[in-house]
Every structure is written in structure tokens, then in C-alpha cells.
């Protein structure tokens, strides 16, 4: 296995009756580290314009906020997830995307790209 390889993780959620949903992506094992470069977000339908907030940390709370997209429905991306070493036992164990105000029943997607490595 190479020391590092491309990161390409995807997570989806069906938005609830209020148009809200959350995706959490976490490295697969305790030795795996992610160095994210970009997080892309989109929603399958965009009649209501969803807002998507991105976080890097143990929870999707204000102290771990990195960016917001007001194009969370039509598709947008951020490189503000970069610079974090994401690993299960560290201070930044997950990458989060939290949608609000979208179309109920729509599928929201987070695509995380960058580099994966083993420590």
C-alpha cells in the first residue's frame, strides 16, 4: 500500500420534512489521516435554495465552522477545509456538511477530495 493516495469520499443524506440534513465523513481506521483539499456540496433538487455550512472537527458547531455556501442546492465547493489533518483520535476527526432550507426529500451530497495517508 502506498504511503499516500487520493482522497475521494462521498456522503449523502435525504433532507427531512423541514429541508434539513447532515453528512459526516470520518476516516475509515485509526491510522488513516485525511488532508482534505476541497469539499463540494449539492442537492438533487433546488426549488428551495438550501444553505450548506461546512465544519471540520468533532461536531458541527460554531467553533469548528469553516465555510458556508448559499448555493448549497445548485452545487458549490470550498477549499477552506484544507489545512486540517483529519483523523479519528485527533482534534479534527470529521468533516461535516449541514444543509438547511432545502427541498424536503431531496438528496444532499458532500464530496471530499484531497490526500489520504497512513500514520
N, C-alpha and C positions, 0 to 999 in steps of 0.2 A: 504494500500500500504506500502511495506517495506521501511525503511529509505534508503536502497541502494540495487541495484540488478545488474546483469551482463550487461555490455555494449557489444552489438554486432550489429554494424551499417555497412551497405554496401552501396556503391555508385558506379555507373558505368557511363561511357562516351564512345561514339563511336569516335574513333580518326579521325580527319579531313584529308583532302587530303594531308597534309604535315606530317601526323602521330603524331599530337599533340592533347592533350586533358587535361581537368582539372576536378577533382572531389572535391567538397567542402561538408563537413559534419558539421552540426551545431546542437546543442541540440534542442529538439522539443519545449520547452517552456521556459519562462523567469526564472522559478525556478529550472530548471533542470541543473545539473552540471555533467560533464563527467570527469573522471580521467582515461585517456587512458593509457594502458599498452603496447599495440603493434599495429602497423599498417602493414598490409600485402597488397602487390600490385601484380597484374598480368595482362597479356594481353592475349586475346583469341588466337592470332596467333603470332608467333615470328620469322618470316623470317628476319625482320629488328630488331636489338636489341635496344629496347626503353630504354631510361634513364628515371627514375622517381625520382622527387625531392619532399620531404615532408616538409610541413610547418605547424606551429601552431600559429595562430594569426588572425588578421582581414583581411589580404591579403596574397597572395602567393608572397611575396617579400623577398629580401635578409635578412632583419633584423629579419624575422620570420622563416628562414630556419633551419631545424633540421637534415636532412639527405638526402643522395642521394643513389639510387640503380642503378647499371649498369646492374642488372638482372631484370629490370622492366618489361621485356617481359615474362620471364620464371617463374617468381614468386620470391618474396623476402619479407623480413619483417624487421622492425626496432622497437627497444624499446626506441628510442630517443624521441618519443612523450610523454613518461612518465614524470611525474613531473609537468605537466601543468594542472591547473584547468580550464577546457573549459566550459564557459557559456556565453550566449548571451550578457550580459551587461559588461562582463569583458574584460581584456586586451587580452585574448585568446579566441575569440568567435567561432573559426572554426578550423578544421583540413583539410588540403589540400593535394592532390596528383596531381602533374603536370608531364605529360608524354611528351617526345619529341623524334622524330626519330623512331616512331613505324610504323607498317603497317597501311596505310590508310584503314579505315573501320573496323578495329579490335575493339573489346570491351575491354576497360581497367577497372579494378575493384580495389577499395580500400575497405578493410575490417578492421574496427577499433574495438578492444576489450579492455576491462578494466572494470570499475565500473561506474554506473550511480547513482545519488542521487538527492534528492530534498532539497533545502535550504529554 
